Amino acid sequence: MASPYVVGHYLPDNRASKLPTIVMAHGFSAVKEMYLDRFAEAFAQAGLASLVFDNRHFGASDGEPRQEIDPWRQVRDYRDAITYAETLDDTDPLRIGIWGSSYSGGHVLVVGAIDRRVKCVVSQVPLISGHANARRLIRADFIAGLQSMFDDDRRARMQGKPPAMIPVVSEYPAGPAALPTPDSWTWFTETGRSRAPSWHNEVTLRSIEMFMEYEPGSYISFISPTPLMMVVALGDHLTVADQALAAYECALKPKRLVTLPSGHFDAYVAGFDAASGAATEWFVQHLRP
């Protein structure tokens, strides 16, 4: 893998020389300490290796400008991570899976469709449509003002000024934030304090513009014949559940839908056993036949 990335390599205690390996990264602005270690440990208990990395520009990984989220660059970074995993002595390059959640849950839909080295996909509480999702999160009368901010930021950057920044979350629902929901504020701030001091509550404004242009769900019918599991939280109002359920209907077999009776962030905490257990079972079924 190229130098900008810092990875964690999780291995089972009792392991064979060549292991199925899961490549994993986090969602919008999150870093690997925000519960990805728990998923990797669950996979290791089932005999699966995991390669966990911070996205470029975030956490322990390098990259400038800091706190910038380019979805297509992150898709390419998943593919680079797969290439790096292939070089490791413990990896069976014919048994590579990918796992993503939230924003990266959308990324793995794209990677699973375009990279046939991937033999199994788990997409947890995924973003399906940046355009449609943004219009569920942003009041209609705010959109014109936001687009004007994008234009002003573009002009300023052309003049050599630093990129404009925006908070990831806000304590106040009407406050400016990339993820303007109360549960986003609670999860990010509590998890940042308890587990991830490297997380920062800001992203570039351009990250929001790129979010609104990103349509990972358009790739979902191209993933087959690679097996796809989608984990959808029925109470999800961040990457909204109805869009994920509709996208699942467009996926071809083999596929499996797992639903959680909860919100977006419960997949990491209260619903962790259900989410990680289903993902583990899917990977074992298709990567350890």
C-alpha angles and dihedrals in degrees: 000000000000118000100258092078134082114199139191117215114204119193134182116254093237106039142168121228094259119039138185104254130207118208112210141179133166134251136255108347093331123132130220095259089067093095099297087114089061092054091047090050091051090052091048091055087059093051097263126130120218134203109203121186140176114240117252112276092024140090115334094349124096129234139117138270093039118230095022119141116200106173095202092050088051090051089053090047090056088055091048089050089054089052090050092048089054089061094057117101092227095054125098099209090203092060108053123144132183130216127189137168132205106333092008087045083069092045093057090054088059096042092046089054098047105031114064093189084080110092100179136020133201115187113187122197088335133196107241105177125013092196096049095038093051090054090055091052102038123063111243093238091055097055098081091051091049092051089051089054089053090053093048091049091050091052092047093050090051087057090055097258121141117265118270115253134214131189117259091220137009132205088223118066092218094046121107110272140140091230104034102186129109093233089054090056092048097047099043097045096043094043092044091054096044104036115005118044089166091067114103126198098233142075132181115273087234087065089067091050091052090046090057091052096050121101109176094159090069088074098053098098090054096060095081132128084037108085114252130197120187120196110200126185106215092210094050112133096164101061088015119236098223092059091050092048092049091049091051089059088059093054118098126226140311090060141129132198121210119186128200119202093225147063134296099273098042089082087074099044126008093022095037096112092052094044097043093040093054092046092049092050091050094049093046091049094052104028101036103038 
